[in-house]
Amino acid sequence: MLGKEQACQQPASSKNAEKAAIGRLHENNYFVDPSFRLLMGLRNSRNKLAKAGPEWRLNRKDKAFRYIRNQGFVHPEVFQARCKLNDLKFFSRGVIKPHLGANARGVYLVFSPERIFHPASQSWLSSWDALIKALRDDLATNRVRKDLWSVEELITEDEAGEVPGRDLKFYCFYGQVGLVLEVQRFQGLAYCEWDSQGQFLNTGKYQDQRFLGRGFTEAQKQIAERLSETIPAPFMRIDFICSAKHSDGMVFGEFTPRPGNLYKFDSESDKMLGEFYLKAERRLEIDFLRQKKFAKVFVK
């Protein structure tokens, strides 16, 4: 049995050691290395103590789509919205997804009533009845928490309409892109990361699920930056879907105020994104002082 003094001298766990390192003040000038996960954690704490930041006003898909239209951007057509499973109407082609959800849970790509793809399990269903059963199972097992569904246009990146569009997820810091995550969900889930200059990046998050992506264009990056500059928050991830039939090569997907698994970023990437965050915070502060006007959706 260790005494109190001995117990206090025991080495901290690696997790506690990391927290201690993040919070350690540099001698003399009290400088702390920027940390994206720490800054996002602090913002999350602030959201719990006070009201959620303005970026969360766009977290709901219907509000996000309305905002996108007002900004002159394109999103997938919505065929059915906020409907219960029992009220779901038959459709022969489209994407069904939970009204509230994340990580592709409860998402099914319907190419035809006999060809239905489930990205989360990388499996196929062969009938409408099988789809309804899968949706009920998602609710019963709590993979989807609420019986509210939307049906949207199926966006594809090939002319034949058989290859679902890859995701381009732009980590935006109030007018600047710091990281782009490219996600392939068809015929194997895989990820490719890029820095703001279009160079390959490895943040440590997807070591066993990487692929050689196609990247993004400068014009696509500018679209994301221009859109992020309309949102009065230091960070917003803006997700697009690659599309063959749209002039920009992509359509808007969704806003993600707080991405998951931030702890998986390695220390170098965490610091880099933290620097982007702090610089964005300062630019936003200056714009506030200059009384820049933002959309009414951000003010309640």
C-alpha positions as CSV (number, residue, x, y, z in Angstrom):
1,M,0.0,0.0,0.0
2,L,1.5,3.3,-1.1
3,G,1.5,6.3,1.2
4,K,0.0,9.6,0.1
5,E,3.5,11.1,-0.7
6,Q,4.5,8.0,-2.7
7,A,1.2,8.0,-4.6
8,C,1.6,11.6,-5.6
9,Q,5.0,10.8,-7.0
10,Q,3.7,8.0,-9.3
11,P,4.0,8.8,-13.1
12,A,0.9,10.3,-14.6
13,S,-0.8,8.4,-17.4
14,S,0.1,9.3,-21.0
15,K,-3.2,11.0,-21.4
16,N,-2.7,13.2,-18.3
17,A,0.9,13.8,-19.4
18,E,-0.3,15.1,-22.7
19,K,-2.8,17.4,-21.0
20,A,-0.1,18.7,-18.8
21,A,2.2,19.3,-21.8
22,I,-0.5,21.2,-23.6
23,G,-1.2,23.4,-20.6
24,R,2.4,24.0,-19.6
25,L,3.4,27.6,-19.6
26,H,6.7,28.5,-21.2
27,E,9.1,30.1,-18.7
28,N,9.2,33.9,-18.5
29,N,6.8,34.9,-21.2
30,Y,3.9,32.5,-20.3
31,F,3.5,31.4,-23.9
32,V,1.4,28.3,-24.7
33,D,1.7,26.4,-28.0
34,P,-1.5,26.6,-29.9
35,S,-3.6,23.5,-29.8
36,F,-6.6,23.0,-32.1
37,R,-8.2,20.3,-29.9
38,L,-7.7,22.5,-26.8
39,L,-9.2,25.6,-28.4
40,M,-12.2,23.6,-29.7
41,G,-12.6,22.1,-26.3
42,L,-12.6,25.6,-24.7
43,R,-15.1,26.8,-27.2
44,N,-17.3,23.8,-26.4
45,S,-17.0,24.6,-22.7
46,R,-18.0,28.2,-23.4
47,N,-21.0,26.9,-25.4
48,K,-22.2,25.0,-22.4
49,L,-21.7,27.9,-20.0
50,A,-23.4,30.4,-22.3
51,K,-25.3,30.0,-25.5
52,A,-23.9,28.0,-28.4
53,G,-21.8,30.1,-30.8
54,P,-23.3,31.4,-34.0
55,E,-21.8,28.5,-36.1
56,W,-24.2,26.1,-34.5
57,R,-27.2,28.0,-36.1
58,L,-26.2,26.2,-39.4
59,N,-25.9,22.7,-37.9
60,R,-29.4,21.7,-38.9
61,K,-29.6,20.7,-42.6
62,D,-32.7,22.7,-43.5
63,K,-31.2,25.9,-42.1
64,A,-27.9,25.2,-43.7
65,F,-29.6,24.7,-47.1
66,R,-31.6,27.9,-46.8
67,Y,-28.5,29.8,-45.9
68,I,-26.6,28.3,-48.8
69,R,-29.3,29.3,-51.3
70,N,-29.2,32.9,-49.9
71,Q,-25.4,32.9,-50.5
72,G,-25.9,31.8,-54.1
73,F,-24.5,28.3,-53.7
74,V,-26.0,24.9,-54.9
75,H,-27.0,22.0,-52.7
76,P,-28.7,18.7,-53.5
77,E,-32.4,18.8,-54.3
78,V,-34.5,17.7,-51.3
79,F,-37.4,15.3,-52.2
80,Q,-38.7,14.6,-48.7
81,A,-37.8,16.3,-45.5
82,R,-38.3,15.5,-41.8
83,C,-40.6,12.6,-42.4
84,K,-41.2,9.6,-40.2
85,L,-40.4,6.1,-41.5
86,N,-44.1,5.2,-41.7
87,D,-44.6,8.3,-43.9
88,L,-41.7,7.7,-46.2
89,K,-42.7,7.6,-49.9
90,F,-41.3,5.2,-52.3
91,F,-38.5,6.6,-54.5
92,S,-36.4,5.0,-57.2
93,R,-33.2,7.0,-56.9
94,G,-31.8,9.2,-54.2
95,V,-30.1,9.3,-50.8
96,I,-32.0,8.7,-47.6
97,K,-30.4,9.9,-44.4
98,P,-31.4,10.8,-40.8
99,H,-32.5,14.4,-40.4
100,L,-30.0,14.5,-37.5
101,G,-26.9,12.2,-37.7
102,A,-23.2,11.9,-38.3
103,N,-20.6,9.5,-39.7
104,A,-22.9,8.1,-42.4
105,R,-25.0,6.2,-39.8
106,G,-28.4,5.5,-41.4
107,V,-27.4,6.8,-44.8
108,Y,-28.3,4.7,-47.9
109,L,-27.6,5.4,-51.5
110,V,-30.4,4.3,-53.8
111,F,-29.3,3.8,-57.4
112,S,-32.4,1.9,-58.1
113,P,-34.9,-0.1,-56.0
114,E,-32.7,-3.2,-56.6
115,R,-29.3,-1.5,-56.0
116,I,-29.0,0.2,-52.6
117,F,-25.6,0.9,-51.1
118,H,-24.9,1.3,-47.4
119,P,-21.7,3.2,-47.0
120,A,-21.2,2.5,-43.2
121,S,-21.1,-1.2,-43.8
122,Q,-19.9,-1.2,-47.4
123,S,-22.8,-3.5,-48.2
124,W,-25.6,-3.7,-50.8
125,L,-29.4,-4.2,-50.4
126,S,-31.5,-5.6,-53.2
127,S,-35.0,-4.4,-52.5
128,W,-37.1,-1.6,-51.0
129,D,-38.3,-4.0,-48.3
130,A,-34.7,-4.7,-47.3
131,L,-34.1,-0.9,-47.1
132,I,-37.1,-0.3,-44.8
133,K,-36.0,-3.2,-42.6
134,A,-32.5,-1.8,-42.4
135,L,-33.8,1.6,-41.4
136,R,-36.0,0.1,-38.7
137,D,-32.9,-1.8,-37.4
138,D,-30.9,1.4,-37.3
139,L,-33.6,2.9,-35.0
140,A,-34.0,-0.2,-32.9
141,T,-30.2,-0.4,-32.2
142,N,-29.9,3.4,-31.6
143,R,-27.5,3.9,-34.5
144,V,-30.1,6.5,-35.5
145,R,-31.6,8.2,-32.5
146,K,-34.7,9.9,-33.9
147,D,-37.3,8.7,-36.4
148,L,-36.9,11.7,-38.8
149,W,-35.6,11.2,-42.3
150,S,-34.7,13.2,-45.4
151,V,-34.5,12.1,-49.0
152,E,-32.1,14.0,-51.2
153,E,-30.7,14.0,-54.8
154,L,-28.0,11.4,-55.4
155,I,-24.8,13.3,-56.4
156,T,-22.4,11.4,-58.6
157,E,-19.0,12.3,-60.0
158,D,-19.2,10.3,-63.2
159,E,-21.3,11.0,-66.3
160,A,-23.1,7.6,-66.1
161,G,-24.3,8.4,-62.6
162,E,-22.9,5.2,-61.0
163,V,-20.1,6.6,-58.7
164,P,-21.2,8.6,-55.7
165,G,-19.3,11.8,-55.3
166,R,-16.3,11.9,-53.0
167,D,-16.5,14.3,-50.0
168,L,-14.2,17.4,-49.9
169,K,-14.3,18.6,-46.3
170,F,-12.6,22.0,-45.9
171,Y,-11.4,22.9,-42.5
172,C,-12.1,26.7,-42.7
173,F,-10.8,29.3,-40.3
174,Y,-12.8,32.5,-41.1
175,G,-11.7,33.0,-44.7
176,Q,-8.7,30.6,-44.8
177,V,-8.6,26.9,-45.4
178,G,-6.1,25.1,-43.2
179,L,-6.8,21.4,-44.1
180,V,-8.8,19.5,-46.7
181,L,-10.1,16.0,-46.0
182,E,-11.0,14.0,-49.1
183,V,-13.3,11.0,-48.3
184,Q,-14.1,8.0,-50.6
185,R,-17.1,6.0,-49.4
186,F,-17.7,3.8,-52.4
187,Q,-16.0,0.4,-52.8
188,G,-14.0,0.9,-49.6
189,L,-13.9,3.7,-47.1
190,A,-10.7,5.7,-47.4
191,Y,-9.2,9.1,-46.7
192,C,-6.7,11.6,-48.2
193,E,-5.5,14.8,-46.5
194,W,-4.2,17.9,-48.0
195,D,-2.7,21.1,-46.7
196,S,-4.0,24.5,-47.8
197,Q,-1.5,24.5,-50.7
198,G,-2.7,21.2,-52.1
199,Q,0.2,19.2,-50.8
200,F,-0.2,15.7,-49.3
201,L,-0.6,15.7,-45.5
202,N,-0.6,13.0,-42.9
203,T,-2.2,14.2,-39.6
204,G,-2.0,10.8,-38.0
205,K,-5.8,10.3,-38.0
206,Y,-6.2,7.8,-40.9
207,Q,-3.0,5.7,-40.9
208,D,-4.7,2.5,-42.0
209,Q,-7.4,4.0,-44.3
210,R,-5.5,6.2,-46.7
211,F,-5.8,6.5,-50.5
212,L,-4.3,8.6,-53.2
213,G,-7.0,11.2,-53.8
214,R,-7.6,13.6,-56.6
215,G,-7.4,16.7,-54.5
216,F,-9.2,20.1,-55.0
217,T,-8.8,23.1,-57.3
218,E,-7.8,26.6,-56.3
219,A,-11.3,27.7,-57.4
220,Q,-12.9,25.1,-55.1
221,K,-10.7,26.3,-52.2
222,Q,-11.8,29.9,-52.8
223,I,-15.4,28.9,-52.7
224,A,-15.0,27.4,-49.3
225,E,-13.0,30.4,-48.1
226,R,-15.5,32.9,-49.4
227,L,-18.3,31.0,-47.7
228,S,-16.5,30.7,-44.4
229,E,-15.9,34.4,-44.3
230,T,-19.7,35.0,-44.1
231,I,-19.8,33.0,-40.8
232,P,-18.9,34.9,-37.6
233,A,-16.9,32.1,-36.0
234,P,-13.1,31.3,-36.0
235,F,-13.8,27.7,-37.3
236,M,-16.3,25.9,-39.4
237,R,-15.8,22.7,-41.5
238,I,-17.6,23.1,-44.8
239,D,-18.3,19.8,-46.5
240,F,-18.9,19.5,-50.3
241,I,-19.7,16.6,-52.5
242,C,-17.9,16.1,-55.8
243,S,-20.3,16.4,-58.8
244,A,-19.9,15.7,-62.5
245,K,-22.8,17.9,-63.6
246,H,-22.1,21.1,-61.7
247,S,-19.7,23.8,-63.0
248,D,-17.7,24.1,-59.8
249,G,-17.2,20.3,-59.7
250,M,-18.9,20.1,-56.4
251,V,-22.1,20.9,-54.5
252,F,-22.6,21.9,-50.8
253,G,-23.1,19.0,-48.4
254,E,-23.3,20.3,-44.8
255,F,-21.7,22.5,-42.2
256,T,-19.8,20.8,-39.3
257,P,-19.1,23.1,-36.4
258,R,-17.2,20.6,-34.4
259,P,-15.6,17.6,-36.2
260,G,-15.1,14.4,-34.3
261,N,-12.0,12.6,-33.1
262,L,-9.9,15.7,-32.7
263,Y,-7.7,13.9,-30.2
264,K,-6.3,11.8,-33.1
265,F,-4.5,14.7,-34.7
266,D,-0.7,14.3,-34.1
267,S,1.0,17.1,-32.2
268,E,2.4,18.9,-35.3
269,S,-1.0,19.0,-37.1
270,D,-2.8,20.0,-33.8
271,K,-0.4,22.9,-33.5
272,M,-0.7,24.0,-37.1
273,L,-4.5,24.0,-37.0
274,G,-4.4,25.8,-33.6
275,E,-2.4,28.6,-35.3
276,F,-5.0,28.9,-38.0
277,Y,-7.6,29.1,-35.3
278,L,-6.0,31.9,-33.3
279,K,-5.2,34.0,-36.5
280,A,-8.9,33.6,-37.5
281,E,-10.0,34.7,-34.1
282,R,-8.0,37.9,-34.5
283,R,-9.3,38.6,-38.0
284,L,-12.8,38.1,-36.8
285,E,-12.2,40.4,-33.8
286,I,-11.0,43.1,-36.2
287,D,-14.0,42.7,-38.4
288,F,-16.3,43.0,-35.4
289,L,-14.6,46.2,-34.3
290,R,-15.1,47.5,-37.9
291,Q,-18.8,46.6,-37.5
292,K,-18.9,44.1,-40.3
293,K,-22.5,43.0,-40.9
294,F,-23.4,39.3,-40.9
295,A,-26.6,37.5,-41.9
296,K,-29.5,37.7,-39.5
297,V,-29.5,33.9,-39.0
298,F,-26.6,34.4,-36.6
299,V,-28.4,36.8,-34.3
300,K,-31.4,35.7,-32.2
